Amino acid sequence: MMEVLFSPHLVLTLMACAFVIHAAVDSPCDSQPCLNGGTCHPKSDSFHCVCPSPIFGPICNRDINECNNQPCLNNGTCKNRDGSFKCMCPGAIWGPTCNRVPCGGNAKCVVEKKWGLEDRLINNDGCNQKTHQFCICENGFEGNPYVNCTAQ
């Protein structure tokens, strides 16, 4: 039969080794300090968060205000959201950035090409101002093509 002896010295040594092993496993990133999908990178006694766009801040807790770039056209009102924005469009204007404008009566949507103007209105879906489309009065009519064109 083998006898196992424990001394206070041996117990303290084993406890110290366990602490060193445990301390080496712990990382400042273990608590997952980076929010909103941020990636934690440990530093000596700290951490650094790499944030996905448009999130920023020391722990990825701040959102860029996309409305600062004034993305809404045609007097649309911008509402900032986490990671995005929403345009509130006035009247009959619509589209993600209030870029779709209906043409008035007796008017049509066109885009300027090298060879002249080309009709763009399909299924009355409005002129897309982001692609440089605009309204003009039909032949034989005049006036404001965004409101109404009347016979000449």
C-alpha positions in Angstrom: 0.0 0.0 0.0 1.3 3.4 -0.9 1.0 6.3 1.4 0.3 9.8 0.2 1.6 12.7 2.2 0.3 16.2 2.0 2.3 19.0 3.4 1.1 22.6 3.7 3.9 23.6 1.4 2.6 21.2 -1.3 -1.0 22.5 -0.9 0.1 26.1 -1.3 2.2 25.2 -4.4 -0.8 23.5 -6.0 -3.1 26.4 -5.2 -0.6 28.9 -6.8 -0.3 26.7 -9.9 -4.1 26.6 -10.2 -4.3 30.4 -9.9 -1.7 30.9 -12.6 -3.5 28.5 -15.0 -6.8 30.2 -14.3 -5.4 33.7 -14.7 -3.8 32.7 -18.0 -7.2 31.5 -19.3 -9.1 34.7 -18.3 -9.2 37.5 -20.9 -10.6 41.0 -20.9 -12.8 39.8 -23.8 -14.4 36.9 -21.7 -17.2 39.2 -20.6 -18.0 40.1 -24.2 -17.8 43.8 -23.7 -18.3 44.8 -27.4 -21.9 45.4 -28.3 -23.8 45.4 -31.6 -21.7 42.7 -33.3 -18.4 44.2 -32.4 -15.3 42.0 -32.2 -13.2 42.1 -29.1 -9.4 42.1 -29.3 -7.6 41.6 -25.9 -4.7 44.0 -25.0 -2.4 43.4 -22.0 -4.9 44.3 -19.3 -7.6 45.8 -21.5 -9.4 45.2 -24.8 -10.2 47.0 -28.1 -13.4 46.7 -30.0 -13.7 46.6 -33.8 -17.2 47.7 -34.7 -19.2 47.0 -37.8 -20.2 50.0 -39.8 -22.1 52.3 -39.0 -21.6 51.5 -35.3 -18.8 53.1 -33.4 -17.6 53.9 -29.8 -15.3 52.3 -27.4 -17.7 49.3 -26.9 -19.6 49.7 -30.2 -22.5 51.4 -28.5 -23.0 54.4 -30.7 -24.7 54.7 -34.1 -23.7 57.1 -36.9 -26.5 59.5 -37.6 -27.1 58.8 -41.4 -29.4 61.9 -41.5 -26.3 64.1 -41.2 -25.7 63.4 -44.9 -29.2 64.7 -45.7 -30.2 61.6 -47.8 -33.8 62.7 -48.3 -34.7 64.6 -51.4 -37.7 66.8 -52.2 -38.1 68.2 -48.7 -38.3 64.7 -47.2 -37.7 64.5 -43.4 -35.0 62.1 -42.3 -35.5 59.9 -39.2 -32.3 58.2 -37.9 -32.6 54.5 -36.9 -30.0 52.1 -35.5 -27.8 51.4 -38.4 -30.0 53.1 -41.0 -32.5 55.9 -41.7 -36.0 56.4 -43.0 -37.2 59.3 -45.1 -40.7 60.6 -44.5 -41.8 62.0 -47.9 -44.3 64.9 -48.5 -47.4 64.6 -50.6 -47.3 62.2 -53.5 -43.5 61.8 -53.5 -42.2 58.4 -52.5 -39.2 56.1 -52.6 -36.5 55.2 -50.1 -35.0 58.7 -50.3 -38.1 60.5 -51.5 -36.6 60.2 -55.0 -39.7 59.2 -56.8 -41.7 62.2 -58.1 -45.0 61.9 -60.0 -45.4 64.0 -63.1 -48.4 66.3 -63.4 -51.2 66.0 -65.9 -50.2 66.0 -69.6 -46.5 65.5 -68.6 -44.1 62.6 -68.9 -40.9 61.4 -67.2 -37.7 61.5 -69.3 -34.0 61.0 -69.0 -31.4 62.8 -71.1 -29.3 60.6 -73.3 -26.6 61.4 -75.9 -29.2 61.1 -78.7 -31.9 63.2 -76.9 -34.6 62.6 -74.3 -35.9 59.1 -73.7 -39.2 58.4 -72.1 -38.8 56.7 -68.7 -42.3 56.4 -67.1 -43.3 52.8 -66.9 -46.6 51.9 -65.1 -46.8 55.4 -63.7 -43.9 54.7 -61.3 -42.7 58.3 -61.1 -39.5 59.9 -62.1 -36.5 58.6 -60.2 -34.4 61.7 -59.5 -31.4 59.6 -58.2 -31.0 58.4 -61.8 -31.4 62.0 -63.2 -35.0 61.5 -64.5 -37.2 64.5 -64.7 -40.7 65.6 -65.9 -41.5 67.6 -69.0 -44.8 68.7 -70.6 -46.1 66.5 -73.5 -45.8 68.0 -77.0 -48.4 70.8 -77.4 -48.6 71.5 -73.7 -46.9 73.9 -71.4 -46.8 74.7 -67.6 -45.2 73.1 -64.6 -44.7 69.4 -65.5 -44.8 68.5 -61.8 -48.2 70.0 -61.3 -50.1 70.2 -64.6 -49.4 71.1 -68.2 -52.1 72.8 -70.2 -52.7 73.1 -74.0 -50.7 75.9 -75.7 
